[in-house]
Amino acid sequence: MSDHTHEHGRDVQRALSPLVRDLRKAIPDVYAGFSELHRAAMAEGELDVRTKELIALAIGVVQQCDGCIASHARGAVNAGATLQQAAEAIGVTYLMNGGPATVYGPRAYAAVQDFLAGKEASATS
């Protein structure tokens, strides 16, 4: 894996974490509501969590949201998604969003690589 993967995965989450924490203190009810929505939307149902995380990852690419990409790359990996599954989900964004997806798609792919590497490192520690 290349050295640039961290800038789109764990590093994005590290950079956003203190900002989110500060805003969560200012608007706790909004965050609580969003948290409940997230829990309900990502709950196991007819679609499994892995599929839902891959959908969210693809939407993050289309919306050009690095924080969304990092969050859902991590979620997809934690739900058992493979790098190839992520690549194919990202491929659909090229069809549906054209050129901008070719910029954010590689970022999402790198983020998945980052979280897979972290998961593999944890497993061998």
Backbone as CSV, one residue per row, in Angstrom:
resi,resn,N_x,N_y,N_z,CA_x,CA_y,CA_z,C_x,C_y,C_z
1,MET,0.833,-1.189,0.000,0.000,0.000,0.000,0.870,1.242,0.000
2,SER,0.406,2.245,-0.665,1.193,3.456,-0.776,1.089,4.305,0.486
3,ASP,2.027,5.220,0.631,2.104,6.071,1.823,0.975,7.081,1.928
4,HIS,0.311,7.385,0.834,-0.714,8.442,0.831,-2.065,7.984,1.374
5,THR,-2.212,6.725,1.737,-3.521,6.240,2.158,-4.010,6.905,3.432
6,HIS,-3.112,7.214,4.358,-3.548,7.780,5.639,-4.257,9.115,5.488
7,GLU,-3.904,9.910,4.510,-4.502,11.232,4.410,-5.987,11.194,4.055
8,HIS,-6.509,10.039,3.694,-7.925,9.948,3.342,-8.712,9.041,4.257
9,GLY,-8.068,8.461,5.234,-8.730,7.553,6.153,-8.601,8.016,7.589
10,ARG,-7.705,7.387,8.302,-7.550,7.680,9.729,-7.146,9.122,10.007
11,ASP,-6.317,9.693,9.145,-5.896,11.086,9.364,-7.067,12.060,9.251
12,VAL,-7.977,11.817,8.329,-9.166,12.673,8.204,-9.980,12.588,9.486
13,GLN,-10.179,11.382,9.991,-10.952,11.233,11.225,-10.252,11.898,12.411
14,ARG,-8.934,11.763,12.487,-8.185,12.423,13.580,-8.320,13.943,13.508
15,ALA,-8.272,14.490,12.311,-8.369,15.943,12.147,-9.768,16.448,12.511
16,LEU,-10.785,15.689,12.169,-12.164,16.127,12.422,-12.609,15.913,13.869
17,SER,-12.028,14.953,14.543,-12.494,14.556,15.875,-12.610,15.712,16.872
18,PRO,-11.575,16.538,17.054,-11.741,17.626,18.033,-12.763,18.675,17.590
19,LEU,-12.897,18.881,16.300,-13.883,19.838,15.791,-15.292,19.337,16.070
20,VAL,-15.517,18.066,15.816,-16.827,17.460,16.064,-17.139,17.490,17.558
21,ARG,-16.161,17.141,18.364,-16.354,17.125,19.818,-16.797,18.501,20.321
22,ASP,-16.163,19.565,19.836,-16.522,20.928,20.260,-17.947,21.285,19.828
23,LEU,-18.292,20.967,18.588,-19.628,21.302,18.100,-20.687,20.448,18.793
24,ARG,-20.369,19.178,19.074,-21.314,18.300,19.771,-21.670,18.883,21.141
25,LYS,-20.714,19.508,21.805,-20.984,20.141,23.105,-21.944,21.313,22.950
26,ALA,-21.865,22.016,21.833,-22.710,23.189,21.611,-24.134,22.811,21.202
27,ILE,-24.281,21.683,20.471,-25.607,21.276,19.986,-25.828,19.773,20.243
28,PRO,-25.869,19.384,21.510,-25.966,17.959,21.831,-27.252,17.296,21.335
29,ASP,-28.356,18.008,21.349,-29.613,17.409,20.902,-29.586,17.097,19.406
30,VAL,-28.956,17.960,18.637,-28.844,17.723,17.197,-28.004,16.472,16.951
31,TYR,-26.887,16.373,17.660,-26.035,15.193,17.502,-26.741,13.929,17.973
32,ALA,-27.506,14.013,19.038,-28.250,12.846,19.518,-29.264,12.396,18.468
33,GLY,-29.941,13.346,17.860,-30.902,13.018,16.807,-30.228,12.392,15.597
34,PHE,-29.097,12.961,15.202,-28.370,12.410,14.063,-27.847,11.012,14.381
35,SER,-27.390,10.820,15.595,-26.891,9.512,16.019,-28.001,8.461,15.934
36,GLU,-29.192,8.828,16.366,-30.329,7.904,16.300,-30.692,7.595,14.842
37,LEU,-30.670,8.605,13.982,-30.929,8.397,12.563,-29.885,7.454,11.972
38,HIS,-28.624,7.686,12.309,-27.538,6.837,11.812,-27.750,5.388,12.261
39,ARG,-28.054,5.201,13.528,-28.269,3.859,14.063,-29.406,3.162,13.327
40,ALA,-30.511,3.864,13.131,-31.668,3.273,12.462,-31.371,2.968,10.992
41,ALA,-30.726,3.880,10.298,-30.448,3.690,8.871,-29.456,2.557,8.626
42,MET,-28.509,2.370,9.542,-27.471,1.366,9.339,-27.785,0.029,10.010
43,ALA,-28.945,-0.087,10.621,-29.308,-1.345,11.283,-29.459,-2.457,10.251
44,GLU,-29.112,-3.660,10.669,-29.289,-4.849,9.829,-30.757,-4.970,9.444
45,GLY,-31.020,-5.245,8.199,-32.382,-5.435,7.709,-32.324,-6.296,6.468
46,GLU,-33.134,-5.992,5.477,-33.054,-6.713,4.206,-31.696,-6.490,3.555
47,LEU,-31.119,-5.314,3.796,-29.738,-5.051,3.384,-28.847,-5.233,4.600
48,ASP,-27.715,-5.905,4.407,-26.789,-6.067,5.530,-25.987,-4.783,5.751
49,VAL,-25.348,-4.693,6.885,-24.600,-3.489,7.262,-23.480,-3.212,6.264
50,ARG,-22.802,-4.249,5.803,-21.712,-4.059,4.834,-22.230,-3.352,3.589
51,THR,-23.360,-3.807,3.062,-23.932,-3.197,1.862,-24.300,-1.740,2.122
52,LYS,-24.908,-1.490,3.265,-25.285,-0.115,3.601,-24.058,0.780,3.724
53,GLU,-22.988,0.273,4.312,-21.760,1.069,4.432,-21.143,1.330,3.065
54,LEU,-21.193,0.355,2.168,-20.676,0.570,0.816,-21.516,1.596,0.065
55,ILE,-22.831,1.572,0.266,-23.699,2.594,-0.337,-23.312,3.973,0.211
56,ALA,-23.141,4.063,1.529,-22.778,5.345,2.138,-21.407,5.815,1.650
57,LEU,-20.467,4.880,1.489,-19.144,5.232,0.957,-19.293,5.822,-0.444
58,ALA,-20.106,5.183,-1.277,-20.322,5.674,-2.635,-20.968,7.064,-2.625
59,ILE,-21.912,7.268,-1.744,-22.543,8.589,-1.642,-21.516,9.622,-1.173
60,GLY,-20.634,9.241,-0.271,-19.558,10.147,0.159,-18.690,10.581,-1.011
61,VAL,-18.415,9.651,-1.929,-17.640,9.987,-3.131,-18.415,10.992,-3.980
62,VAL,-19.685,10.704,-4.237,-20.503,11.580,-5.084,-20.667,12.957,-4.455
63,GLN,-20.789,13.000,-3.123,-20.945,14.275,-2.427,-19.611,14.983,-2.178
64,GLN,-18.506,14.332,-2.539,-17.158,14.885,-2.378,-16.886,15.255,-0.921
65,CYS,-17.204,14.326,-0.023,-17.093,14.550,1.419,-16.024,13.637,2.007
66,ASP,-14.836,14.191,2.269,-13.739,13.386,2.804,-14.059,12.789,4.165
67,GLY,-14.781,13.511,5.000,-15.169,12.961,6.302,-16.119,11.792,6.155
68,CYS,-17.060,11.896,5.217,-17.998,10.794,4.943,-17.244,9.593,4.385
69,ILE,-16.321,9.850,3.490,-15.518,8.772,2.904,-14.764,8.041,4.007
70,ALA,-14.094,8.787,4.876,-13.326,8.155,5.951,-14.237,7.354,6.879
71,SER,-15.342,7.947,7.274,-16.254,7.284,8.203,-16.819,5.993,7.621
72,HIS,-17.241,6.044,6.366,-17.893,4.875,5.790,-16.898,3.878,5.212
73,ALA,-15.688,4.310,4.905,-14.626,3.344,4.577,-14.344,2.496,5.811
74,ARG,-14.222,3.171,6.949,-14.010,2.464,8.217,-15.195,1.538,8.522
75,GLY,-16.402,2.059,8.375,-17.590,1.251,8.634,-17.682,0.041,7.719
76,ALA,-17.354,0.234,6.445,-17.402,-0.878,5.494,-16.380,-1.952,5.858
77,VAL,-15.169,-1.525,6.183,-14.134,-2.481,6.591,-14.558,-3.209,7.855
78,ASN,-15.068,-2.470,8.835,-15.510,-3.097,10.084,-16.668,-4.072,9.862
79,ALA,-17.458,-3.832,8.822,-18.583,-4.715,8.507,-18.162,-5.873,7.599
80,GLY,-16.859,-5.944,7.267,-16.348,-7.070,6.492,-16.192,-6.849,5.006
81,ALA,-16.311,-5.611,4.539,-16.154,-5.348,3.110,-14.709,-5.588,2.689
82,THR,-14.555,-6.083,1.485,-13.225,-6.285,0.921,-12.834,-5.061,0.096
83,LEU,-11.563,-4.982,-0.223,-11.087,-3.893,-1.074,-11.758,-3.964,-2.447
84,GLN,-11.957,-5.164,-2.969,-12.608,-5.309,-4.274,-14.064,-4.864,-4.227
85,GLN,-14.773,-5.182,-3.150,-16.163,-4.727,-3.019,-16.213,-3.208,-2.993
86,ALA,-15.293,-2.585,-2.257,-15.243,-1.127,-2.223,-14.934,-0.570,-3.608
87,ALA,-13.985,-1.197,-4.302,-13.630,-0.732,-5.647,-14.834,-0.770,-6.574
88,GLU,-15.618,-1.850,-6.492,-16.789,-1.950,-7.361,-17.861,-0.930,-7.003
89,ALA,-18.042,-0.664,-5.706,-18.990,0.384,-5.298,-18.520,1.743,-5.809
90,ILE,-17.226,1.984,-5.714,-16.652,3.240,-6.222,-16.829,3.319,-7.733
91,GLY,-16.701,2.199,-8.417,-16.900,2.172,-9.868,-18.281,2.643,-10.275
92,VAL,-19.279,2.319,-9.480,-20.643,2.770,-9.779,-20.722,4.296,-9.696
93,THR,-19.939,4.904,-8.807,-19.958,6.367,-8.705,-19.440,7.015,-9.981
94,TYR,-18.528,6.353,-10.671,-18.032,6.899,-11.939,-19.166,6.963,-12.954
95,LEU,-19.971,5.914,-12.988,-21.123,5.884,-13.885,-22.101,7.000,-13.537
96,MET,-22.411,7.144,-12.253,-23.474,8.038,-11.828,-23.037,9.489,-11.633
97,ASN,-21.717,9.719,-11.458,-21.274,11.085,-11.162,-20.149,11.576,-12.074
98,GLY,-19.670,10.743,-12.955,-18.680,11.165,-13.933,-17.359,11.622,-13.352
99,GLY,-16.805,12.669,-13.949,-15.469,13.162,-13.632,-15.178,13.417,-12.162
100,PRO,-16.059,14.123,-11.416,-15.760,14.352,-10.005,-15.549,13.061,-9.216
101,ALA,-16.229,12.002,-9.584,-16.049,10.728,-8.885,-14.667,10.147,-9.152
102,THR,-14.064,10.500,-10.284,-12.722,9.987,-10.570,-11.664,10.659,-9.704
103,VAL,-12.025,11.759,-9.052,-11.129,12.414,-8.093,-11.366,11.859,-6.692
104,TYR,-12.609,11.770,-6.289,-12.929,11.321,-4.933,-12.954,9.799,-4.816
105,GLY,-13.151,9.088,-5.902,-13.102,7.635,-5.882,-11.757,7.107,-5.412
106,PRO,-10.645,7.587,-5.963,-9.352,7.131,-5.468,-9.124,7.481,-3.992
107,ARG,-9.673,8.589,-3.540,-9.566,8.923,-2.117,-10.290,7.876,-1.276
108,ALA,-11.471,7.470,-1.728,-12.220,6.452,-0.997,-11.480,5.121,-1.012
109,TYR,-10.900,4.771,-2.141,-10.144,3.527,-2.255,-8.953,3.547,-1.296
110,ALA,-8.259,4.675,-1.239,-7.128,4.818,-0.321,-7.586,4.729,1.134
111,ALA,-8.748,5.294,1.437,-9.264,5.231,2.808,-9.577,3.793,3.199
112,VAL,-10.171,3.032,2.291,-10.450,1.622,2.579,-9.137,0.872,2.785
113,GLN,-8.145,1.130,1.951,-6.832,0.511,2.130,-6.274,0.834,3.511
114,ASP,-6.412,2.075,3.923,-5.915,2.519,5.227,-6.570,1.737,6.358
115,PHE,-7.888,1.650,6.339,-8.581,0.949,7.423,-8.353,-0.555,7.368
116,LEU,-8.213,-1.122,6.171,-7.871,-2.546,6.077,-6.479,-2.799,6.654
117,ALA,-5.539,-1.910,6.358,-4.182,-2.060,6.902,-4.209,-1.958,8.427
118,GLY,-4.995,-1.046,8.967,-5.116,-0.908,10.413,-5.744,-2.141,11.038
119,LYS,-6.737,-2.701,10.361,-7.402,-3.903,10.868,-6.437,-5.091,10.843
120,GLU,-5.668,-5.208,9.766,-4.691,-6.292,9.663,-3.586,-6.133,10.703
121,ALA,-3.147,-4.896,10.936,-2.118,-4.654,11.940,-2.621,-5.011,13.335
122,SER,-3.878,-4.683,13.628,-4.469,-5.017,14.925,-4.586,-6.525,15.107
123,ALA,-4.892,-7.223,14.030,-5.068,-8.672,14.097,-3.750,-9.396,14.351
124,THR,-2.641,-8.800,13.886,-1.341,-9.443,14.073,-0.624,-8.989,15.327
125,SER,-1.180,-7.998,16.022,-0.546,-7.487,17.251,-0.876,-8.342,18.437
